[in-house]
Amino acid sequence: MSESLIGGLVIFVLATYLGAALIGRVPPTLHTPLMSGSNAISGITVVGALIVAGAGLGWISTVLGFLAIVFAMMNVAGGYAVTDRMLQMFRKEEKR
């Protein structure tokens, strides 16, 4: 295995651990407001994953880039759905 692959795996494992530790410490009342911020970050992830998947660096990077695109888009779509539902709770009902 090359040094760059090992370095990439180390960064991936550390980022996964750090992300799980940070998300686990956020109180449940803050999860929904933070979804809007995570949507912006996931949008950046989608752009980066598109670059990696299309760079032609080998089939492993193409597959991992594609998976990153799928998971980031799921996060973006889910985040917007949750945010929209939260905002609907604060709308006034129309009188009929």
Steps between C-alpha positions, in 0.01 A plus 500: 500500500627845416570775752221720365243221542610434858495873575153530349372208708646651819330833426173321422505304828589807707232711329240226559589474869505878547166543319331230707640647823382851413153398386454281807558799729246733335178527703189372317341848507778634278500225237234657275645856495843356421362314197515818290870536574566136423318539166756762398786273605345206314475717190876556519544124550301433183726731299815336641362152439415591139859610450638179653260273312574663166876545539583160351727396787391137487192295564530521881488880501216495248293261714576687825425832331169366372408373849593838646271669248211266585534541877553877485195544277293288738612730781415813301154373399421376851623823655282712276199279571551528876560876481187548288294298744636702792416828324144378431450467876545877536266605219162637592206294385282654231145591593234338284 
